[in-house]
Amino acid sequence: MNTKKDPPMRTTPKKIIKLKTSELPEKISFKYIFSEDYNPIYVNGAYGGLTSHREIVVNFFFERNGLPYSQTQKVNKDGTLGPPEATKPEDNDTSFVRVIETGIIMNIDTAKKIRDWLDEKINNLEVFPNATTISSPKSR
């Protein structure tokens, strides 16, 4: 196992170079690098808001029924278990939990690009409801 870490990737250019339109390349390529702890997760909801820096915060969660901390059940004479007699917490049947594993912070320009990308994917699902693959993935 390689324990040597790559140097951290720069998220912004060291300096901005302004090119004339005639000097712009025809194409550029992006390489995708996955962090060692990359692990896609299932989400079915989000909660967030705006920061004082005019950024958007989104915390993704997975909502599910609560699980009891403990249950007490009577043992029947034949060795089988009867129905639960006591459950903790007591409101377990009427409560839900939202497990938050990750969140993102983005500026308005990035949010609009992600919105447009999601709109495109949603449209593909609605136009082709039975398709499993419509086209190669695109990024924004």
C-alpha positions as CSV (number, residue, x, y, z in Angstrom):
1,M,0.0,0.0,0.0
2,N,1.3,3.4,-1.0
3,T,1.4,5.6,2.2
4,K,3.0,8.5,0.4
5,K,0.3,11.2,-0.2
6,D,0.1,13.3,-3.3
7,P,0.5,17.0,-2.7
8,P,-2.8,18.8,-2.1
9,M,-4.5,19.9,-5.3
10,R,-4.7,23.7,-5.9
11,T,-8.4,24.7,-6.1
12,T,-7.7,28.2,-7.6
13,P,-5.0,29.2,-10.1
14,K,-1.9,30.8,-8.6
15,K,-2.5,33.8,-10.9
16,I,-5.0,34.5,-13.6
17,I,-3.6,34.7,-17.1
18,K,-5.7,36.7,-19.5
19,L,-5.6,35.5,-23.1
20,K,-6.8,37.2,-26.2
21,T,-9.6,35.4,-27.9
22,S,-7.3,34.4,-30.8
23,E,-5.0,32.7,-28.2
24,L,-7.7,30.5,-26.6
25,P,-7.3,26.8,-27.1
26,E,-9.9,24.9,-29.1
27,K,-10.3,22.3,-26.4
28,I,-9.3,21.6,-22.8
29,S,-9.4,18.3,-20.9
30,F,-10.4,17.7,-17.2
31,K,-8.9,14.8,-15.2
32,Y,-11.1,13.4,-12.4
33,I,-9.3,12.5,-9.2
34,F,-11.2,10.6,-6.5
35,S,-10.1,11.1,-2.9
36,E,-9.2,8.0,-0.9
37,D,-12.3,8.4,1.2
38,Y,-14.7,8.9,-1.8
39,N,-17.8,7.0,-1.0
40,P,-21.2,7.8,-2.7
41,I,-24.1,7.8,-0.3
42,Y,-27.8,7.5,-0.8
43,V,-29.8,10.7,0.2
44,N,-33.5,11.4,0.1
45,G,-33.5,14.9,1.5
46,A,-31.6,18.1,2.1
47,Y,-31.6,20.9,4.6
48,G,-29.7,24.2,4.4
49,G,-29.7,27.9,3.8
50,L,-27.5,30.9,3.0
51,T,-24.3,32.0,4.7
52,S,-23.4,35.5,5.6
53,H,-21.0,35.4,2.7
54,R,-23.8,34.9,0.2
55,E,-23.1,31.2,-0.3
56,I,-25.5,28.3,-0.3
57,V,-25.2,25.5,2.3
58,V,-26.8,22.1,1.6
59,N,-26.7,19.3,4.1
60,F,-27.8,16.0,2.6
61,F,-29.6,13.5,4.8
62,F,-31.1,10.0,4.7
63,E,-34.5,10.0,6.5
64,R,-35.8,6.7,8.0
65,N,-37.9,5.4,10.8
66,G,-36.2,5.5,14.2
67,L,-34.8,2.3,15.6
68,P,-35.4,1.5,19.2
69,Y,-32.5,1.6,21.7
70,S,-34.1,-1.4,23.4
71,Q,-37.2,-3.6,23.5
72,T,-38.5,-6.0,26.1
73,Q,-40.5,-9.0,24.9
74,K,-42.2,-11.8,26.9
75,V,-41.0,-15.3,26.3
76,N,-43.9,-17.6,25.6
77,K,-44.1,-21.1,27.1
78,D,-43.2,-22.7,23.8
79,G,-40.0,-20.6,23.6
80,T,-41.2,-18.1,21.0
81,L,-41.2,-14.4,21.6
82,G,-44.4,-12.5,22.2
83,P,-45.0,-8.9,20.9
84,P,-42.9,-6.1,22.3
85,E,-44.1,-5.0,25.8
86,A,-41.8,-2.0,26.2
87,T,-39.8,0.0,23.7
88,K,-37.3,2.8,24.3
89,P,-37.6,5.5,23.3
90,E,-41.3,5.5,23.9
91,D,-42.0,7.7,20.9
92,N,-40.2,5.4,18.5
93,D,-43.3,4.5,16.5
94,T,-44.0,8.2,15.8
95,S,-40.4,9.5,15.2
96,F,-38.0,9.6,12.3
97,V,-34.3,10.3,12.2
98,R,-32.3,12.2,9.6
99,V,-28.8,10.9,9.2
100,I,-26.6,13.7,7.8
101,E,-23.3,12.4,6.3
102,T,-22.2,15.2,4.1
103,G,-22.9,18.7,3.1
104,I,-21.7,21.2,0.5
105,I,-21.1,25.0,0.3
106,M,-21.2,26.7,-3.0
107,N,-21.6,30.1,-4.6
108,I,-24.5,31.1,-6.8
109,D,-22.8,30.5,-10.1
110,T,-21.9,26.9,-9.1
111,A,-25.5,26.4,-7.8
112,K,-26.9,27.5,-11.1
113,K,-24.6,25.1,-13.0
114,I,-25.6,22.2,-10.8
115,R,-29.3,23.2,-11.1
116,D,-29.0,23.2,-14.9
117,W,-27.2,19.8,-14.9
118,L,-29.9,18.4,-12.6
119,D,-32.7,19.8,-14.8
120,E,-31.1,18.0,-17.8
121,K,-30.9,14.7,-15.9
122,I,-34.5,15.0,-14.6
123,N,-35.7,15.8,-18.2
124,N,-34.0,12.7,-19.5
125,L,-35.7,10.6,-16.8
126,E,-39.1,12.1,-17.6
127,V,-38.7,11.8,-21.4
128,F,-37.3,8.2,-21.3
129,P,-38.8,6.7,-18.1
130,N,-37.8,3.1,-19.0
131,A,-34.2,3.9,-20.0
132,T,-31.4,2.8,-17.8
133,T,-28.7,4.7,-19.7
134,I,-29.5,7.6,-21.9
135,S,-26.1,9.1,-22.7
136,S,-22.7,9.4,-21.3
137,P,-22.5,11.6,-18.2
138,K,-21.8,15.2,-18.7
139,S,-20.5,17.7,-16.2
140,R,-21.2,21.4,-15.9
